[in-house]
Amino acid sequence: MLRAAVFLLLVILVLYEAVEYYAVNSAKLTLVEPVGAEGSRVIARVYYENPAPLPVYALSLTLNVECDGTAMSSKIANFSLPAGSAGGLFVSMRAEQLPRGTCTAKASAELTTSLLRIVGVPLARKSVNSSFELPRLGGALLWAGWNTTWVEAGGCAGIIVLASPGVSYTAYVLEDSPGRAPEKKMEFSGQGNATSVFCAPVGASPLAVRGYFIVLESRDLGVAWSQSNNYPPRLKLRG
């Protein structure tokens, strides 16, 4: 009886490990987005997708960035990508001088299963390369993004705004539709870091609407900031 129970337990563990193996191989990194520079601190966001119904464990995520000769790097360890999720991880780096010009970035993650995590053995390495220019805001920070990369009609997504202390702004959520000018769907004002929630219209259709993006206007900085045209970082409408 005991032998049968042990055998059944081993079978269950093997099957679960096989499902986790599938989850690890399904996960991927998709983009490195510049958030901004505040003094000597540079912030970027690494986007990921985990379509599997299980969390994926990461032993580490390493980000290397070079901007016209100025090199920066950072590493975060021991975290997980939630099941069925797609979002971004903030990575903060220190630079000896304010980076300028075009930047190249490479993010690499070591992913593993729950059992292999115990002994610190990676099962797969995923990476993504991106190039960009850091926003030039005179050392101040002004950025906005989503807590996910997609939403369904009638569903909601979180808005994240990062701004230097004392910096005021007005945030707009615009609908992106082919062949039409962007249409404002939401507006709010704030100062410094803030969060909000946007809910896509119930009748929105992916056949007519690509998704949604955020624009920030700051009189304090005299700038208007907008998410890039890509998905991500824009919020895609899914059917």
Phi, psi and omega per residue, in radians:
M1 nan -0.799 3.123
L2 -1.121 -0.708 3.140
R3 -1.094 -0.693 3.129
A4 -1.154 -0.669 3.140
A5 -1.170 -0.731 3.115
V6 -1.116 -0.727 3.125
F7 -1.097 -0.746 3.131
L8 -1.109 -0.701 3.120
L9 -1.103 -0.731 3.122
L10 -1.105 -0.707 3.117
V11 -1.088 -0.759 3.131
I12 -1.097 -0.753 3.136
L13 -1.096 -0.719 3.134
V14 -1.139 -0.750 3.123
L15 -1.124 -0.724 3.132
Y16 -1.142 -0.695 3.117
E17 -1.119 -0.624 3.114
A18 -1.150 -0.703 3.101
V19 -1.144 -0.722 3.098
E20 -1.112 -0.639 3.099
Y21 -1.045 -0.747 3.086
Y22 -1.077 -0.753 -3.119
A23 -1.093 -0.769 -3.125
V24 -1.075 -0.744 -3.102
N25 -1.307 -0.328 3.107
S26 -1.450 -0.465 -3.106
A27 -1.250 2.628 3.129
K28 -2.727 2.764 2.972
L29 -1.657 2.443 -3.014
T30 -2.075 -0.444 -3.019
L31 -2.915 2.551 2.898
V32 -1.953 2.094 -3.111
E33 -1.927 2.341 3.047
P34 -1.286 2.290 3.049
V35 -1.644 -0.808 3.086
G36 2.688 3.119 3.123
A37 -2.161 2.347 3.129
E38 -2.302 1.770 -3.015
G39 1.178 -2.230 3.112
S40 -1.592 -0.007 -3.109
R41 -1.640 2.271 3.098
V42 -2.052 2.303 -3.101
I43 -2.056 2.366 3.042
A44 -2.285 2.891 3.112
R45 -2.249 2.223 3.131
V46 -1.796 2.092 -3.105
Y47 -1.593 2.556 -3.111
Y48 -2.444 2.863 3.004
E49 -2.341 2.324 3.002
N50 -2.301 1.565 -3.076
P51 -1.354 -0.151 -3.056
A52 -1.293 2.763 3.140
P53 -1.439 0.239 3.120
L54 -2.245 2.640 3.039
P55 -1.203 2.663 3.080
V56 -2.002 2.277 -3.084
Y57 -1.619 2.394 3.119
A58 -2.010 2.186 3.033
L59 -1.282 -0.587 -3.135
S60 -2.872 2.751 2.968
L61 -2.330 2.109 -3.123
T62 -1.996 2.295 3.115
L63 -2.117 2.159 3.067
N64 -2.031 2.242 -3.112
V65 -2.274 2.407 3.051
E66 -2.309 2.232 -3.128
C67 -2.175 1.753 3.114
D68 0.818 0.896 3.075
G69 1.640 -0.260 3.085
T70 -1.607 2.026 -3.076
A71 -1.820 2.444 3.110
M72 -2.435 2.689 3.079
S73 -2.702 2.752 3.094
S74 -2.742 2.752 -3.099
K75 -2.506 2.327 3.007
I76 -2.087 2.597 -2.996
A77 -2.315 2.702 2.968
N78 0.976 1.288 3.067
F79 -2.508 3.068 -3.125
S80 -2.313 2.655 3.035
L81 -1.716 2.008 -3.053
P82 -1.012 2.673 -3.136
A83 -1.065 2.390 3.075
G84 1.048 0.571 -3.050
S85 -2.011 2.787 3.028
A86 -2.590 2.097 -3.069
G87 -2.863 -2.670 -3.087
G88 -2.440 2.630 3.116
L89 -1.993 2.240 3.111
F90 -1.410 2.342 3.105
V91 -2.219 2.201 -3.123
S92 -1.859 2.378 -3.135
M93 -2.282 2.815 3.080
R94 -1.983 2.362 3.115
A95 -2.081 2.465 3.126
E96 -1.183 -0.509 3.067
Q97 -2.485 2.792 -3.087
L98 -1.103 2.057 -3.119
P99 -1.149 2.517 3.100
R100 -2.405 2.896 3.082
G101 1.378 -2.872 -3.118
T102 -1.390 2.344 -3.133
C103 -1.921 2.521 2.989
T104 -2.013 2.407 -3.072
A105 -2.320 2.504 3.028
K106 -2.319 2.137 3.069
A107 -1.901 2.336 -3.135
S108 -2.304 2.343 -3.136
A109 -2.189 2.426 3.026
E110 -1.777 1.964 -3.078
L111 -1.862 2.656 -3.107
T112 -2.730 3.109 3.101
T113 -1.661 2.999 -3.101
S114 -1.118 -0.622 3.135
L115 -1.279 -0.809 -3.132
L116 -1.195 -0.400 3.109
R117 -1.108 -0.555 -3.109
I118 -1.057 -0.643 -3.116
V119 -1.773 0.074 3.059
G120 1.222 0.618 -3.118
V121 -1.838 2.094 3.105
P122 -1.304 2.502 3.088
L123 -1.697 -0.588 -3.122
A124 -2.600 2.636 3.062
R125 -2.054 2.166 3.131
K126 -2.032 2.525 -3.112
S127 -2.550 2.838 3.073
V128 -2.619 2.496 3.095
N129 -1.991 2.432 3.122
S130 -2.485 2.744 3.021
S131 -2.303 2.550 -3.069
F132 -2.905 3.035 2.989
E133 -2.068 2.356 3.116
L134 -1.219 2.458 3.071
P135 -1.040 2.410 3.126
R136 -1.804 1.729 -3.086
L137 -2.171 0.503 3.088
G138 1.126 0.597 3.119
G139 1.523 -0.039 3.106
A140 -1.649 2.828 -3.111
L141 -1.972 2.301 3.067
L142 -2.660 1.982 -3.053
W143 -2.758 2.686 3.048
A144 -2.540 2.646 3.124
G145 -2.808 -3.031 -3.081
W146 -1.967 2.771 3.080
N147 -1.533 0.046 3.082
T148 -2.617 3.065 3.130
T149 -1.902 -0.093 3.141
W150 -2.595 2.798 3.104
V151 -2.590 2.658 3.045
E152 -1.763 2.811 3.107
A153 -0.983 2.260 -3.105
G154 1.497 -0.198 3.128
G155 -1.521 2.911 -3.076
C156 -2.134 2.675 3.097
A157 -2.400 2.584 3.131
G158 -1.448 2.469 3.064
I159 -1.830 2.328 3.100
I160 -2.048 2.192 3.072
V161 -2.063 2.231 3.046
L162 -1.992 2.182 -3.141
A163 -2.561 2.563 3.110
S164 -1.054 2.625 3.126
P165 -0.947 2.332 3.118
G166 1.516 -0.158 3.134
V167 -1.468 2.091 3.122
S168 -1.676 2.708 -3.093
Y169 -2.785 2.859 2.940
T170 -2.082 2.274 -3.109
A171 -1.866 2.408 3.103
Y172 -2.185 2.413 2.974
V173 -1.848 2.128 -3.088
L174 -1.996 2.526 3.102
E175 -1.577 2.283 -3.100
D176 -1.803 1.942 -3.123
S177 -2.219 2.387 3.130
P178 -1.056 2.344 3.062
G179 1.332 0.095 3.137
R180 -2.312 2.671 3.068
A181 -1.211 2.564 3.112
P182 -0.972 2.421 -3.101
E183 -1.978 2.217 -3.121
K184 -1.210 2.268 -3.139
K185 -2.027 -0.289 -3.099
M186 -2.813 2.643 3.125
E187 -2.602 2.395 3.024
F188 -2.711 2.766 -3.141
S189 -2.045 2.709 -3.136
G190 -2.859 -3.125 3.109
Q191 -2.531 2.285 -3.089
G192 1.222 -2.852 -3.129
N193 -1.148 2.484 -3.127
A194 -2.751 2.850 3.033
T195 -2.317 2.725 3.083
S196 -2.686 3.132 -3.128
V197 -2.281 2.330 3.064
F198 -2.068 2.351 3.100
C199 -2.023 2.197 3.141
A200 -1.182 2.510 3.112
P201 -0.973 2.497 -3.098
V202 -1.059 -0.632 -3.076
G203 -1.558 0.104 -3.107
A204 -1.159 2.431 -3.125
S205 -2.145 2.336 3.077
P206 -1.089 -0.283 3.086
L207 -1.251 -0.423 -3.103
A208 -2.016 -0.325 -3.057
V209 -2.200 2.185 3.067
R210 -1.273 -0.814 -3.076
G211 2.932 -2.635 -3.013
Y212 -2.435 2.588 3.112
F213 -2.458 2.859 -3.025
I214 -1.959 2.411 3.021
V215 -2.140 2.361 3.071
L216 -2.024 2.331 3.039
E217 -2.075 2.223 -3.131
S218 -2.221 2.019 3.056
R219 -1.245 -0.527 3.136
D220 -1.059 -0.704 -3.118
L221 -1.684 -0.232 -3.121
G222 1.189 0.620 -3.093
V223 -2.372 2.789 2.949
A224 -2.135 2.129 -3.097
W225 -1.907 2.474 -3.142
S226 -2.406 2.563 3.014
Q227 -1.091 2.592 3.113
S228 -1.138 2.972 -3.053
N229 -1.335 -0.089 -3.028
N230 -1.474 2.795 3.033
Y231 -2.126 1.940 -0.259
P232 -1.176 2.937 0.324
P233 -1.515 -0.184 3.112
R234 -1.163 2.809 -3.090
L235 -1.611 2.000 -3.081
K236 -1.444 2.416 3.038
L237 -1.573 2.137 -3.138
R238 -1.948 2.642 3.129
G239 -1.507 nan nan
